[in-house]
Amino acid sequence: MLLKELHLLNYKNIADAHLHFADGLNCLVGFNGQGKTNILDAIYMLSFTKSAFSVQDRDCIRHGETMAMVQGIYDKDDEELRISCALKQGSKKLFRRGDKNYPRLSDHIGLIPLVLISPQDIGLVLDGSEVRRKFMDGTIAQYDPTYLPALNNYTQLLQQRNALLKQLSDAPDAAAEQPSRMEILSIYEEQMQPLAIQIYQFRQSFIDQFLPYFLDTYAILSDHHEEVQLTYQSQLTERSLPDAWIQTRQRDLILGWTSVGIHKDDLLLSMGNYPMKQVASQGQVKTCLLALRLAQAMFLSRQTQHPPLLLLDDIFDRLDSRRVQQLVQLVTQDHISLPTADETLQHPFSQIFLTDTDRHHLADLLHNIRLFHVKEGQVLES
């Protein structure tokens, strides 16, 4: 999978740009705030139907304009693939493959595997469990089309259960006076249980397969100077959901929301038997998030048989020279040996896009690159 051309119109601060990319390394250089990350974000949108950085689609439209457009032309298995996204103030987003609109945006996920590494990834180590669940969900959804519908159905039922719990919490006597509401609560739980089990099994299987990739990648980036561990934590490991919901029913009625379920799952990152966010240095934390994302890319390459696009946004900050050299060697070599995973990956990254503020820095680190200069939303190829 290769992105050959990218056309942007009124996307964030990019008024109009038509870019032709190299098959290997593509580097966007310029000062901060000029639009480099916005170009990566547009590429991300073409894979995931949404921005990686903006909550609302309207925030992706250039200030003062009413619409924006992103179009990518890909080479997939020697066939041209056109993907486009149109955004308009006050209208529904249109996402198109060729000349056909997607009836459901979720149908597109997985067609163009992609991994983005950005400064925001620091949350994978330091933030709450929701960020790490999204990491699991975003990976699994790219190689198994049945996962996202199951997750969406569970989430919808969870919202309905929470809404009912909130009603009962606001009116404590309602549960006793209206047993029908408690019956509805039980119906929600019956519908949620098989979905929760399915999601739990997906996540457990993913971590079992992903862990060797992560351990090997961290070992390479740290030059084998540190050891880390990754553990999947779920309430379903120790008890069934029906039992858990019975045990927590009164608490949930008081709280007004569901306190137990796969929506509470987490990944525990540790170093030396201690949580990483408590003992790791800034360099170690960044090495960990790089290892997570690069392992994600290599894992997807193995699962989908299509090496993903790799987007690296401002990744050299807070890494010492040794780790930078290890990172550059890892992402640019033709094959990667992973002893723990017992595998050698050939061309694990189909195409690489990275941003940096220093052209000379990139020239010293990388060779055979295509350079693009970004200044105030204007893009010029070097």
N, C-alpha and C positions, 0 to 999 in steps of 0.2 A: 504494500500500500504506500503510494507516494503522492504527496500534494504537489502538483505541478504548477498551478496558478491560484492566486487568491485575489479577488476583487472586492474592495470595500467602498461603500458609499455612505457617508454620514455616520460611520460607526465610531461612537465616542468622539475623540478629537481628530479622527482621520476623515477629512472631507472626501477625498477620492484617491484611491490607490489601486494599481494593478501590478501585482508582483509575480515574478516568475522564479521559482525556487530550484535549487540544485537537488540532486538525488541524495547527497550526503549531508554536509554541515551547512547550515544557514545561520548567519549571525547578524543580529540587529544591534547596532551601536548608537549611542547618543546619550546626552545627559538625562538625568532623572526628570520625569514629568513630560517627556516629549512625545510619547505614544508607543514606545517599544512593547510594553506589556499589553496594550490594547490590541496590537496585531496578534500576539499569542492568544489573547482572549477570544478573538474572532475565530481563530483556528479551533480553539476549544469548543466554541459554540457549534461549529459544524459537526462535531462528534457527539456532543451531549445535549444539543438543542437549547442550551441556556449558557449564560455567562458564568465564568468561574468566580467573578468578583462582584457582580452587581445583582442585587436581590430582585429588582424590578426590570423588566424588559425595557421600559421607557427610559431607564437610566443609560441604556446603550445607544440611544439616539443622540446625535450631536446637538449641542445646545443651539437653540434657535431654529432647528429643523423639525419637520413633522414625521419623517420616515427615515429608515436606514436599511441597508441591504448588505448581506455577506454572501459571497458565492465562492465555492472552491471547485476546482477541476482536479480530479484524482486519477491516478493510474492504478487500477486494481486488477491484478492478474491479467495485465496487458489489455485491459478494456477501460475506456474512459467512463468516469463516473462523475456526474455533476450534482452537487448538493448546494442548495441555496436557502437562505433564511431572510424573510422580509418582515420588518418591524414598522408599525405605524401607530402613531398616537391615537388611543381610543379604540383600536381594532385588535382583533385576535392575531397572534403571531402565525405566519404562514411558513411552513417548512416543507421543502420540496426535494424529491429525488428525481432527477431528469425533469420531465414535464408533469409529474404527478405529485399532488399534495399528500402528505401523510395524514390518514384519518386520526391516528394517535401518535403523539410524539414519542412515546415509549417504544414504538415499533422500530425506531431508527437506532436506538442504543445498541452498540456492539458492532454496527456495520463498519465503523472506522475506529479501531482501537487507538487509544491515545492516553498518555500519561503526562501530566503537568506537574513540574516541581517549582514551587514558588516560595517566597518568604512566609506566606501565610501558613505553609505546611508546619511551621513550628508548633501549631496547635495539635498536630498529631501526637506530640510528646507531652505538651504542657497543659492542654485544655481538657475539658470534660469528655465523657464517654461518647457523646453524640458525634464528635468529629471522627473518632475511630470506627464507630458503626458505619458512618458514611463511607469511610475508606473500604471496609469490607463490602458494603452494598455496591459501591461504584465499581469494584473489581469484578465481583460475581456477575453483575448485570451485563458486563461486556462479553462474557463467554457463555452464559446460559440464559436463553430468552424466557425461560419459565420463572426465573427468580423475581424479576421486577413486578410482574402481575401479582404474585403471591404476597410480596411485601406491600404493595399498594392496597390490596384487599385487607390485609391485617391492619394496616394503618387506618383505613377507613372505619373498620369495625372498632378499633381502639378509640377513635374519636367519638363514635356513637356511644360506646360504653362510658367514656369519660363525661360526655354530655349528660347522660342519664345519672351517673354518680353525682354530678354537680347539682342536678335538680333535687336529688334525694338529700344531698348534704345541706342545701339551702332550706329544705323542709324536712327536718328530722322525723316527723311523724308520718311522712308519706309512705315509707316502707311498710309500716304496720297497717296503714289505712288502705293502701293500694297494692295488694299482693301481685297484681298484674304487672307492675313495674319490675318487681323482683323476678318475675318469670321472663320478662324481656331481657333482663340482665343475664339470666342463665342462657337464653338463646344466643346472645352475643358471645358468651364464653364458649358455647358449643361450636359456634362457627369459627372462632378465633383459634381454638386448640389445634386442629390439624394444620392450619397455616403456620402457627408458631413452631410446631414440630418440624415442618418442612423447612422453614427458614433456619432454624437451629441446626438441622442436619447439613444444609448448604454451607453455613458459616463454619461449622466444625470441620467439614471436609476441606473447605478452602484453606483454613489455617493449617491443617495437617500437611497439605501439599505445598503451601506457600512458605512455611517456616524454614525449610532448608535453603530456599532461595535467599531469604532475608539474612540468615546466619552467614552464608557464604559471602553475600554482598557486603555486609558490615565488616567481615574479616578482611576483605580486600581493601575497602576504603580506609580502615584503621591500620592497615599493614600488620594485622594479627596482634595488635598491642592490647586489645580489649575484647571482652566477651559480653554479649548481651543475650537476653532471652525475651521471648514473646509468647504470651499465654492467653488463650481464649477463655473468658469468664462469662458464664451464663447461669442464671437461676435455674434453668431447666436441667443442668447437670446433676443437681442433687434432688430435685423433686419435680413431680408432674404439675402442669398448670392447674388442672382442676383442684388438686390438693392445695396448691399455693393460693388460689383464689378463695377457697373456702376459709383458709387460715387468715387471710388478710381482708376478708369481706367487710368486717366492721371498721377496720382502719381506713379502707378505701371509701366507705360511706362517709366517714368523718372528713377525710382529706378532700374528697370530691374528684379524685382521679385514680388511675390504675397504677399501683405501686410495684406490681410484679409482672414480668413478661419479657419477651425477647427484645422489647424496646429499651431494656435496661442492660443489655449485653455490653461487654467492654473487652478491650485488649490491654493486657498488662505488660508494659515495657519495663524491663528491669536490667540492672547492671550490678553484678556482685551481690545478688539477693536483695537488693534495695530498689525501690521505684526509681526509674531513671530521672524523672523530673526533680527528685530530691538530691541526687548525688552527682549528676552529670554536668560537665562544663558546657559552655556555649558551643564549643567545637564538637563535643561529643553528641550533644543534642542535634546539631545540624547534620552530623554524620549519620545519626540514627534515622532522621527523616529522609535523607538522601538514599539510605539503604532501603527504607520502606518503599519509596517510589521506584527506584531502579529495580528492585526485586519484583515489584508489581508489574513493571514493563516486561521483564524477562519471563515472569510467570504467564502473563497474557500472550506473549510470543509463543510459548509452549502450548497453551490451551487452544488458541485460535488458529495457530499455524500462519498467522499474519503478524509479523513484528509491528508493534505499535509505533505511532509517531511519538517522539519524545520532545517535550517542551521544557526548557530550562530557563527560568526567569531569575536573573540576578543571584546566581548560586554561589559565586566565589567569595562573597562577604563572610567573614568570621570563620574561614577555613585556613588552616596553616598551609604552607607551601607543600608539605608532604601529602596532605590529604587532597589538595588540588591536583597534584600530579597523579595520584591514584585514581581520582575521579575522571580526569581527562583520558587516561589510559583505558579505563573501564568502558567508557561510552564510545570510544573511537576504534577499538580493536575489532577485528573481523570475527573472532570467536572468543567465548568466555568459558573457562573451566570452572565448574561448580562441584567440588568434591563431596560436600554433604548431600547435595541433591543428586549426586552420581550422574552428572549430565554435563555435556559440552554443548553450548548454544552457538549456532552459526548465525551471524548477522542478527543479533537480538533486537536491534533498533533499526527500523526501516529508514528513518529520516530524523534529523535532529535540528531543532530550532532553539537558539539561545540568545539571551540579551546580556549586554554588558555596557558599562560606561566608557571603557577604555579599549580603543581599537588596537593599540600596540600590545596591550595585555593579551588580547585574543591571538594576535599574530605570533606572539612568543609561545603560546600554549598549543595552538592548533594549526593544522596545515590543510591545504585544499579546501578552503572555505569560501562561501559566497557571502560577501559583506553587503549589508544595507545600512545606510545612514538615515536616522530618524531625527527630525528637528521640527518642532512645533506642528506635528501632525503630517508633515511632508516626508516622503520616503524616496530616497535615491539609491540606486544600486551602484556599488563601487566598481 
